[in-house]
Amino acid sequence: MAIATISGTPLLPTKLHIVASGRKIEEGRGRGSEARMAAAASRVAVVGAGISGAVCASMLAGRGISVTVFDSGRGPGGRMSQRRESTEAGDLVFDHGAPYFTIANEEAMDLVTSWERMGVVAQWNERFGCFDVSTSKFVDLENDGEKKKYVGVPGMNSVCKALCSHPGIQTKFQTTIGKLDWLEGMDSWLLSGSGGESLGYFDSVIVSDKSLFSSRHSTLTGRPPPLDTNIVPRLAEKLHDIPVRPCYALMLSFSEPLPEIPVKGFAFKNSKTLNWAFCDSSKPGRQYTTPLSECWVVHSTAEYADGIISRTGLKKHSATVLSEIAEELFREFEGTGLVKTRPFFMKAHRWGSAFPASAIGGEDLCLWDESRRLAICGDFCASPSIEGALLSGLRASSKLSNLLSSL
Ligand SMILES: Cc1cc2nc3c(=O)[nH]c(=O)nc-3n(C[C@H](O)[C@H](O)[C@H](O)COP(=O)(O)OP(=O)(O)OC[C@H]3O[C@@H](n4cnc5c(N)ncnc54)[C@H](O)[C@@H]3O)c2cc1C
């Protein structure tokens, strides 16, 4: 089937929308070709290719809107990322951010089901539990299949990768947005990079990371946040600093399975330092060059991470500091009696803002300024989870596409 284009932007029939929910698909239908042409002529910038930005971008592109996604990272994923490490034993991969997700909302489930059909998500059918450090016993072992857990395949970032490759989306990675200027006379946005270089004019902008308006950005870079909240006075009072909970992730690879652990994911009870541990290599679709090795990711508590950050500040850790943290976390893990061998690979990663501790999106699950055509989405607008971020991205895309289809 030939697909009509305006300025190279495919006008996808509304039927081809990625979302499986019939209700959402119907919304854009029957409005006639004018609305679709207005949408296609509109240029939208999405800042951030984490799950909220990626969902939002793919929904907009599915409606024929021309979308450019910017991310400072090397690829899509954000906190749903996967890390590749080369070792003498071969390449290792770790989901060092979010290890998995669960879904309760029906609309989010529709979307996840469509990703399952695309093969970029699968259920992780392993038993989880809890390990009480004070009694050295596993407690609260889950019954098989008690709660559905989902993972990206072959990595957590696969979902964002697939969404960002939707036709109609242009991606610009390793591109940090340093400034978002509203040009009143031109009724459009000008985006600039961290070095001040122009990245183009856009009719609408979706911001999917809180660093774009928080003072934390200034602490790290010495520069004002990219979005001057005076430009969006209606949202300004909500765009305050959002408290965060940090976390260290310890990536470990053992040459043999850990026989003392009867589950593939568990929470630590009564530990001030350790929070969760996951056997990454037990997830579906993971390909390893060292098939017998077992890869684990252990998360620290927020209190442990806070303690370190309050001593060292937010600046990037040196390799020495990171390896000391890795050693300390591993000693704690070893001290539980669950690990009797040394890993052949070990590395720590800091997530300075792993989880937002409050949400600013209210019932809309996102923020929206119609006069500026600016939406703000992300887990910090909804709830600190993949599901929260996904729903926030969906809501932000609806705000903008409803506006465009009413033009
Ligand atoms: C260690 C850890 C464990 C977790 N465990 C779970 C779990 O078990 N279950 C669960 O559901 N969730 C979990 N989460 C939370 C989950 O990962 C997040 O809620 C979700 O991924 C957030 O998605 P997002 O799109 O809102 O933000 P992000 O994924 O953070 O995406 C924001 C993107 O914006 C980009 N960006 C920021 N500033 C700029 C700029 N100036 N210019 C360009 N790009 C920029 C960033 O590079 C990033 O890619 C965990 C997170 C961590 C870190």
The ligand as a Gaussian input file, in Angstrom:
#p B3LYP/6-31G(d) Opt

LIG

0 1
 C       17.700000       1.099000      39.840000
 C       16.265000       1.282000      39.392000
 C       15.326000       0.316000      39.659000
 C       14.017000       0.467000      39.229000
 N       13.117000      -0.531000      39.447000
 C       11.892000      -0.463000      38.886000
 C       10.990000      -1.569000      38.945000
 O       11.310000      -2.618000      39.501000
 N        9.772000      -1.430000      38.346000
 C        9.393000      -0.287000      37.714000
 O        8.272000      -0.226000      37.178000
 N       10.224000       0.771000      37.656000
 C       11.452000       0.723000      38.227000
 N       12.300000       1.787000      38.142000
 C       11.768000       3.083000      37.704000
 C       11.628000       3.176000      36.189000
 O       12.851000       2.845000      35.593000
 C       11.248000       4.629000      35.839000
 O       10.080000       4.980000      36.570000
 C       10.980000       4.831000      34.350000
 O       11.898000       4.145000      33.562000
 C       11.025000       6.331000      34.099000
 O       10.848000       6.601000      32.729000
 P       10.827000       8.125000      32.264000
 O       10.583000       8.157000      30.808000
 O        9.892000       8.903000      33.136000
 O       12.274000       8.727000      32.617000
 P       13.726000       8.306000      32.132000
 O       13.799000       6.871000      31.812000
 O       14.659000       8.836000      33.154000
 O       13.918000       9.111000      30.761000
 C       14.305000      10.478000      30.698000
 C       15.285000      10.643000      29.532000
 O       15.540000      12.035000      29.341000
 C       16.890000      12.182000      28.942000
 N       17.307000      13.572000      29.233000
 C       17.351000      14.174000      30.447000
 N       17.734000      15.444000      30.300000
 C       17.936000      15.652000      28.980000
 C       18.357000      16.767000      28.200000
 N       18.622000      17.958000      28.777000
 N       18.471000      16.622000      26.869000
 C       18.202000      15.429000      26.272000
 N       17.800000      14.332000      26.955000
 C       17.671000      14.451000      28.285000
 C       17.641000      11.155000      29.779000
 O       18.879000      10.811000      29.170000
 C       16.637000       9.990000      29.798000
 O       16.922000       9.063000      28.757000
 C       13.621000       1.646000      38.544000
 C       14.589000       2.627000      38.267000
 C       15.899000       2.458000      38.677000
 C       16.925000       3.500000      38.328000

